[in-house]
Amino acid sequence: MSCKILIGNLDVDADEDGIREFVLPIMSQVVSLEVPKEERTGKNRGYAYVVVRSEAEAHNAVRLLHGRNSLGRNLTITVVETTPVKGKWYKFGAV
């Protein structure tokens, strides 16, 4: 089952290729990488999401990358906890 990781405190000049080069030696099973950008400047917002194939790899990445320096900034690496979406039940008919 895939697992999402949040990489925080990124330098705004870090690009997707640089982030990928930084995480690939540790996270070999990257499914996707998302780097949200500011509309005005086109620079990243200081964080990125990485989806890896397993929860074990996600926790290993947190252990190895949290606090590591990239472009002069100490990164924060956390596993994104997903909450199950509860369905809404509607009652139809007369009350």
BELWO-V36659 format. One record per run of one state. SS is the DSSP state (helix for helix, strand for strand, loop for the rest). FROM is the first residue (numbers start at 0). LEN is the number of residues. Records with the same first field share a line. If there is no record, write none. Layout:
BEGIN
SS->FROM-LEN / FROM-LEN
END
This chain:
BEGIN
loop->0-2 / 8-7 / 24-5 / 34-2 / 37-6 / 44-2 / 52-2 / 65-3 / 70-2 / 74-1 / 79-16
strand->2-6 / 29-5 / 36-1 / 43-1 / 46-6 / 68-2 / 72-2 / 75-4
helix->15-9 / 54-11
END
